Amino acid sequence: MDNLIGRNPVLEALRAGRPINRIMIAKGANIISLKEILALAREREIVVQYVEKKQLDYLAGGEVHQGIAAQAAAKEYTDWEDVLTEVHSHGKEPLFLLLDGVEDPHNLGAILRTADAAGVHCVIIPKHRAVPLTSGVAKASAGAIEYVAVSRVTNLGRTMEELKKKGFWIAGADQNAPQSYFEADLRGPLAIVLGGEGSGISRLVKDKCDFLVSIPMAGKVNSLNVSVAASLLMYEAMRQRRAGK
């Protein structure tokens, strides 16, 4: 991930359409001088955060930041609808993974690594309250970030509704679901939803799932790390598709 420091670098990156994870503006900065930047950020639905000046001082490492900096993505995001068109063109059944609030870059990187191995066509992440594609994610993915399509959306619930219109079934991972993941039919056009660390899937997202599945736990702990849970579900979907269940 590249840090863009100062008004002109951020403005030119926006004008050029470069993928940007977020823009950081120092509290108390002259907003009038940042008018075009803010307009372009709104147009592209880029997250804008107002932070303490010392945070930008640290990020800039001595450079003059003029009260603004931006973090560019380690990889360009993909439109999931383009991915779906490509999958259909090859006569395949799409398998997508939706992540509701995964905030740890190591978890996202590990998920991308398994997604590549398990044949997942696209990983969808929200723009807010979730880790974007950072250099830490890229490192944790062990190179898989270059091969897995990642789409970043403003509203995960709305995206789920759009996926349903495209013929997807949506399965949510929930530890309290009565049906285990290996009892469920994970074939066909499918999107698997997993929640963030500790909190799980949000209520609004859970309500939009077609069905919920759990991972049986025989030990003392009652949940798994999200990257481990994602691996089990992705590979079960892969197994069923290859075996015809």
N, C-alpha and C positions, 0 to 999 in steps of 0.2 A: 504494500500500500504506500502511495506517495503522499507526502504532506505538501500542500500548496500554500505558500505563505505570501500574504499581501494581496491587495485589491486586484492588481492587473493579472497576476497568475490565475487567481480564482475566476475572474471575469472571462478571461480568454478560454479557460477550460470549459466554462459553461457555454460560451458561444460556439465552441468546437464540438459540443455534444459529448464530451468525455464523461464516462460514468463516475459519479461522485457519491460517496456514502453519506456524508454530512458536511454542513458548513457550520463553523463556529465563529461567533461574533462576540467581542468583548462587551460586557455590560457597560453602558454609558458611551459606547462608540457613536460617532456621527452617522446616524442612519440615512440621512439625506444623501451622503456621498456614496452609500451602498445601494441606492435605489434600484439601479439596473440589475445588480447581483440578486437582490431579493425578488425582483420581478421574475427573473429567469429561474430562480430556485422554486418559486411558487408554480410556475408553468410546468416545470419538470417534476414537481412533487418531491423535491429534495428536502430532507430534514435539516432544519436550521435550529441551532442551539445557542443560547446566550450564556456565556461562561465568564468566569473571573479572568481578568487581564493576566494574572500570573500563570494561568494555564496555557494561554497563548505564548507567553514569554518562554515557558519551558519547551513548548512544542516547536517554537521558531529557532531555539538554540542560538540566540544572538542576532538573528536576522530581524530586520524591521518588518513587523507584521501588519502595521496600520489598523490594528483592531480586528483582523479577520484572517481565518485560515480555513482550509478545506482538506478533507481526506478523500483521496481518489481510490476507487475500488482496485483490488489486486487483479481483478478480471472483469471483463464486461458482462453485464447481466443479459439474460436472454428472455425474449417474450415467450411465455409458455405456449401460447397459441401457435407460434411458429414451430415449436418443438412438436406439438401435437400433429400439425400438418405433415411434418417430416416422418413421424412415426407411422401415420396412416399411409403415406406414400410407399412404405416398405411392407405394408400388409400386416403390421404387428399390433398387438393389444397394448395400449399405453399403460405404463406403471409410473405414477408420480408419487412424490413424498412431500408432505406439507409439514412445516415445523412452526409450531405456535409458541413463539417466545423463547427459543434457545439462545442463551446469552453468552455461553462459554465458547470461545474460538476453538479450543481443543475438541470440544464435543462436535461442533459443526464440521471441523476438518475430518474427524474420524467418521462421521456420517457420510461425508462426500466420498471418502475412500471406500467404504462399504457399498455405497450407491453405485459406484463405478463397477465394482466386482459383481454386484447382484443384478446388473442390467436395468437399473432405474433410469428412466428417460429424462426426468426433470425433477429438481428439488426446488420447492417454492418457499420463500421466506418473507415475512412482513418487513416493511420499512421501519416500523416503530417497535421499541422494546424488544429488540433482537439483534444479535451480532451480524454485521454485514460481512462482505468478503474482504477480510483484512489480510495482512501478511502473515499473521499468526494462524489464521484459518488455512491459508495456502501451505504453510509449513506442516501443520498437523495433518493435512490431507495427503502428504507424501506424493504430491504431483497429480493426484486425482482431480484437483480443481480445474485442470486444463481439459479434462475429458467429460465432466459432468455439467450439463446445462443447469444453471441456477437462475431462477426468476425471482425478482423482488417486487412485491405488490403492496399497494396502499392498504387494502382491506382484505384480510384473509377470508372472512365470511362471505363477502361478495364474490371472491374468486371461487369459493366452493360452490356457490350457486351457479356460476358460469360453467364450471366443470360438469355439474349435473346435467345442464342443458346439452353438453357435448356427449352425454351418454355414460359418464363416470358413475361408479358407486364409490362412496366415501366411507372408509373404515377408520374409526378413531380408537386409539390405544387408551384404555382406562382400566386401572387395576381392580375396579369394582364390577366390571362387566361380567355377567354370568357365563358368557361364551368365551372359551379360550381361543387363541389365535390359530391353533392348528385344527380346530373344529369348524372354523369359518371358511367360506369359499372366497379365496383371494385371487380368483382368475378374472379374466375380462378386463375392460377399462377400469382401472382402480387407482384411487388416491388414498394413501395411508397418512393419517394425521397423528403426530406426536406432540406432546406439550413440552414446555420448558423445564429446566432444572427445578425440582422442588414443587412447583405449582401445578404441573400437568396441563392438560388442555383447558382453556378457559370455557366458562359456561356457554357463552354465545357460540363459540366454535363447536363445542360438543353437541349442542342442540341441532346443528346443521349436518351432523354425520348421519349416514344411513343406518349404520350399526356400529356397535362398540365391541372390542375384543380385549381380553386380558391375557397376561402372561402368568401361568401358574407359578407360584412361589412355594417351595417346600421347606425353605430355611427360616431363619429368625427375622431377617429383614423383609420389608414388605414392598420394595420397589427396586428397580435396576437403574443404572445410569442411562440417560436418554440415548446415548450412542449405542449402548449394548442392546437396549430394547429395539431400537431402529434396525439393528443388524438382524435380530431374530425375525422380525416381521418381514423385512425385505427378502431374506433367504427363504422363508416359508412361501411367500408369494412366488418366488423364482422356482421353488421345488414343485409347487402345484401346477404351474404353467408348463413345466417340462414333463411332468408325469400325467397331466390331464386330470389330476387329483384322483 
